[in-house]
Amino acid sequence: MPIDEPVSKATELFIAKRLLDAHWTRALDQPWRVGGCLECRGRNDCPQLDWAIELTAEVAALLIPKH
């Protein structure tokens, strides 16, 4: 895929899952603690983790509509 092609939501979701898994598995004593990637800036400050959680919530809201 050329770099200038738009990324599909499915690809974004796949990347988000890998980010979530990386943060989960690298902090076994305290799951979801930041420190599992190069973007982590502090105990509760990771732009990649925030993006992954936000994207997952967005997709879940589309898949599971409120009645």
Summary of the structure (lengths in Angstrom):
residues: 67
radius of gyration: 13.7
end to end distance: 38.5
largest distance: 40.3
contacts: 146
relative contact order: 0.15
helix: 51%
strand: 3%
